[in-house]
Amino acid sequence: MCDYVRNILVPYWTRQKELVGAPDDQECILQLDVWSVHKSVQFRTWLDQQYPWIKYRFVPGGCT
């Protein structure tokens, strides 16, 4: 999941922010399923430390 965020999402969001003239620290929302890897303290801590501008929200179980 970290590779996906680092190699896919961050470059995409960075480019989109450039295109619309948004600041580098513009917040982006990452919607996540309630899978164990997404909810893990290790992943959430990494995300918070590496990309504080990414705000994550969880989709309730059974709603995807």
PyMOL commands that set and color helices and strands:
alter all, ss='L'
color gray80, all
select helices_A, chain A and resi 2-20+36-39+41-50
alter helices_A, ss='H'
color red, helices_A
select strands_A, chain A and resi 28-32+54-58
alter strands_A, ss='S'
color yellow, strands_A
deselect
rebuild
show_as cartoon
